[in-house]
Structures are given as C-alpha cells and as structure tokens.
Amino acid sequence: MKIAILTPKYLPQINGNTTTVNRLVIGLKNKKILTKVIDLSKLKNENHILKIIEKFNPDIVHAFHAYKSGPIALGVAKKLKKPLLVTITGTDVNHDLFNKERKNKVIDVLKYSKKIVVFHKSIKNKLIKNNNRLKNKIIIIKQSVKLERKKFNLRKKLGLNNNDFVFLILAGIRDIKYHFLYINEFKKLNSKYNNIKLIISGPVLDQNFMNNLFNRIKDIDWIYYLEGIPHDKIFYTIKSTDVVMNISISEGGMSNSVLEAMYCGKVVLASNIDGNKSIIKDNFNGLLFNSKNDFIKKAEMLIKNKKLRLRLGKKSKEILKKNFSFKEEIEDYVGVYEVTTNK
C-alpha cells in the first residue's frame, strides 16, 4: 500500500501536524507501507504537486488539516481518481468551520472524503453537530508519543540555575496558542518567588501576532524564546523543566506537547478546554485552570509543593503508557486505510 500525505509543514519544521505526520510515517514504514510526504510550506504549485503524487501513484491521498491541506488534496484526489482521507485539527473544527471565508472549503473537503479521522470524541461530536451527514465517516484515532532521546541541556543553553523554577510552553506562535500568556500573573509569581522562568518555544506561524508578543516580553529578562527545538531534543528539554503548560483557547482533541510531557512524567498545567480535558483530569494527573486567578493559584501550588508535582507527573506517565499506544495508533490508521481502499 502507498499513501500520499499532504501536510501544512514537515520536518525540520516543528509543530503539531509535523509531529503527528512524522510519527505516522515512522509507524507505517514498520508496517511496510510506503509514504510520500508533501510539505505544502515548500511546494505550493498544484500542478507540480499533482505530478509528484501521480508519479508516486498512491492508493490513498491523506490530508492533514482540512483547510490548509484539504483543498489541494481534494483536487489531486479527484484528478487521479483516488480516495481522500482527512485528519482534521482543532483549528478546522473550532475556527475554520465558523469562518465565512474558509468554511465552504472545509465542508467540500469533508463531504468528498471517504473517511475523516479525529483525535477525540469531543471533536467528533462537534463535527456531527455541524453536519450530521458526516457521522458515518468519522473515525476516532487517539494520538500517541514517539520521542528520540538526543542529549540536550536546556538550562545550560539558557544559563539557568538548578534552583530556577521553569515553566515551558511548546506551541507554534499564533493567537490560538498564546491568546492569554498571563504575563501579569507570571510577574506576580516572579516577584514573590524570584526564581521563576518562562520558556516559550515554537515556530512563528503569525508574524503580526509574534511582533505584538515580542513587544510585550522584550524587556522581561526571565522570559525566554526559542524558535524551535529539534524534536529529537524534546525529551531532555521537557525533563529539564518543572512544569509544562498548555494555554490554548482550543485544541483538536489532544495536544502533542501535553502528551509528550505526560510521557516524560512531567506535570502539566493547562487551560480548562475540551482538548485538554480529554487528557488531563484536574488534580489527578495534572492541573486545569479556568481564570487568571485560578492560574495563579494552581501555579503557586506546583511551585510550593514538589510532592504534588511528582504525584501528578507519575500518574500522567502511567495514563499515557496505558491509554495512548504508538502501536495502536498505527494499527488504527492501517485499518482506516484498508477500509478506505475497499469502499
């Protein structure tokens, strides 16, 4: 079997789609399934893309992200008369489906697709509520984690001390991921505890938003920005911090960075949204916050209580190992591919 995968970005660029696609490619290779990844940030000419995929002659055209990859994948699938499979994201369901300029393109892609993969039942329910006719197409495949362990000393790179308390956010720089950065709240924490550090790492996906964000943090010497940490260094990056955060206003069912933090046994402090609630249960395997005051309260709990951090991190690791299997994720995709080609 051969699968053509279209994705908004791919390695060496780092973001959620890249991480998921790379994990899938690795898993499919182990299953003797050939893949051809089309990085749409580098290849934009549709005729050129068509020729590459036509030469590869795939059994399925697989788009990651209904809006960013779907329309081109749809055109290719129609011209080559190949089945289309779409893995949709939180941006697709929570934002693009309600955007006047984007929703029709997303709907066209979903209507033509043989199957639609989502990461969690909350996303499936939102899709069905929007269009009940999609119900029988939707397949839930939970994400998993595949991390290499290349040595990397984050604290040494940034000149941090062992007693510095480090919060880490791993996410592409755009409004959805950083709408609330809680800078004033972090300032309150830093003034009280003195050793608070915040590290932000991710590619710039919205330059205007990044410019505004930089203007807000440029004079704060305890906030650090790293444009991108290679994925093979993520394990030791996470291990060298104290708390991994997710402050998104929406997620596509489950965040790769949250799952990776759980894999590393690190405690997660996250906004109380559907995507995060699908993984984190408050005060069981992480902490969820609902407001600025709640954020300060929960952050301070973690700063002051090492036993709490260790307990929540340990439980996260147990849940990840039990419920988010790389082997099962790949087998589920193979199953969807087989069903798609048989239709």
Secondary structure in CASP SS format (residue, H / E / C, confidence):
PFRMAT SS
TARGET T0000
AUTHOR 0000-0000-0000
METHOD secondary structure of the structure
MODEL  1
M C 1.00
K E 1.00
I E 1.00
A E 1.00
I E 1.00
L E 1.00
T E 1.00
P C 1.00
K C 1.00
Y C 1.00
L C 1.00
P C 1.00
Q C 1.00
I C 1.00
N C 1.00
G H 1.00
N H 1.00
T H 1.00
T H 1.00
T H 1.00
V H 1.00
N H 1.00
R H 1.00
L H 1.00
V H 1.00
I H 1.00
G H 1.00
L H 1.00
K H 1.00
N H 1.00
K C 1.00
K C 1.00
I C 1.00
L E 1.00
T E 1.00
K E 1.00
V E 1.00
I E 1.00
D E 1.00
L C 1.00
S C 1.00
K C 1.00
L C 1.00
K C 1.00
N C 1.00
E H 1.00
N H 1.00
H H 1.00
I H 1.00
L H 1.00
K H 1.00
I H 1.00
I H 1.00
E H 1.00
K H 1.00
F H 1.00
N C 1.00
P C 1.00
D C 1.00
I E 1.00
V E 1.00
H E 1.00
A E 1.00
F E 1.00
H C 1.00
A C 1.00
Y C 1.00
K C 1.00
S C 1.00
G H 1.00
P H 1.00
I H 1.00
A H 1.00
L H 1.00
G H 1.00
V H 1.00
A H 1.00
K H 1.00
K H 1.00
L H 1.00
K C 1.00
K C 1.00
P C 1.00
L E 1.00
L E 1.00
V E 1.00
T E 1.00
I C 1.00
T C 1.00
G H 1.00
T H 1.00
D H 1.00
V H 1.00
N H 1.00
H C 1.00
D H 1.00
L H 1.00
F H 1.00
N C 1.00
K C 1.00
E C 1.00
R C 1.00
K H 1.00
N H 1.00
K H 1.00
V H 1.00
I H 1.00
D H 1.00
V H 1.00
L H 1.00
K H 1.00
Y H 1.00
S C 1.00
K C 1.00
K E 1.00
I E 1.00
V E 1.00
V E 1.00
F C 1.00
H C 1.00
K H 1.00
S H 1.00
I H 1.00
K H 1.00
N H 1.00
K H 1.00
L H 1.00
I H 1.00
K H 1.00
N H 1.00
N C 1.00
N H 1.00
R H 1.00
L H 1.00
K H 1.00
N H 1.00
K H 1.00
I E 1.00
I E 1.00
I E 1.00
I C 1.00
K C 1.00
Q C 1.00
S C 1.00
V C 1.00
K C 1.00
L C 1.00
E C 1.00
R C 1.00
K C 1.00
K C 1.00
F C 1.00
N C 1.00
L H 1.00
R H 1.00
K H 1.00
K H 1.00
L H 1.00
G C 1.00
L C 1.00
N C 1.00
N C 1.00
N C 1.00
D C 1.00
F E 1.00
V E 1.00
F E 1.00
L E 1.00
I E 1.00
L E 1.00
A C 1.00
G C 1.00
I E 1.00
R C 1.00
D H 1.00
I H 1.00
K H 1.00
Y H 1.00
H C 1.00
F C 1.00
L C 1.00
Y C 1.00
I H 1.00
N H 1.00
E H 1.00
F H 1.00
K H 1.00
K H 1.00
L H 1.00
N H 1.00
S H 1.00
K H 1.00
Y H 1.00
N C 1.00
N C 1.00
I E 1.00
K E 1.00
L E 1.00
I E 1.00
I E 1.00
S E 1.00
G C 1.00
P C 1.00
V E 1.00
L C 1.00
D C 1.00
Q H 1.00
N H 1.00
F H 1.00
M H 1.00
N H 1.00
N H 1.00
L H 1.00
F H 1.00
N H 1.00
R H 1.00
I H 1.00
K C 1.00
D C 1.00
I C 1.00
D C 1.00
W C 1.00
I E 1.00
Y E 1.00
Y E 1.00
L E 1.00
E C 1.00
G C 1.00
I C 1.00
P C 1.00
H H 1.00
D H 1.00
K H 1.00
I H 1.00
F H 1.00
Y H 1.00
T H 1.00
I H 1.00
K H 1.00
S C 1.00
T C 1.00
D C 1.00
V E 1.00
V E 1.00
M E 1.00
N E 1.00
I C 1.00
S C 1.00
I C 1.00
S C 1.00
E C 1.00
G C 1.00
G C 1.00
M C 1.00
S C 1.00
N H 1.00
S H 1.00
V H 1.00
L H 1.00
E H 1.00
A H 1.00
M H 1.00
Y H 1.00
C C 1.00
G C 1.00
K C 1.00
V C 1.00
V E 1.00
L E 1.00
A E 1.00
S E 1.00
N C 1.00
I C 1.00
D H 1.00
G H 1.00
N H 1.00
K H 1.00
S C 1.00
I C 1.00
I C 1.00
K C 1.00
D E 1.00
N C 1.00
F C 1.00
N C 1.00
G E 1.00
L E 1.00
L E 1.00
F E 1.00
N C 1.00
S C 1.00
K H 1.00
N H 1.00
D H 1.00
F H 1.00
I H 1.00
K H 1.00
K H 1.00
A H 1.00
E H 1.00
M H 1.00
L H 1.00
I H 1.00
K H 1.00
N C 1.00
K H 1.00
K H 1.00
L H 1.00
R H 1.00
L H 1.00
R H 1.00
L H 1.00
G H 1.00
K H 1.00
K H 1.00
S H 1.00
K H 1.00
E H 1.00
I H 1.00
L H 1.00
K H 1.00
K H 1.00
N H 1.00
F C 1.00
S C 1.00
F H 1.00
K H 1.00
E H 1.00
E H 1.00
I H 1.00
E H 1.00
D H 1.00
Y H 1.00
V H 1.00
G H 1.00
V H 1.00
Y H 1.00
E H 1.00
V H 1.00
T H 1.00
T H 1.00
N H 1.00
K C 1.00
END
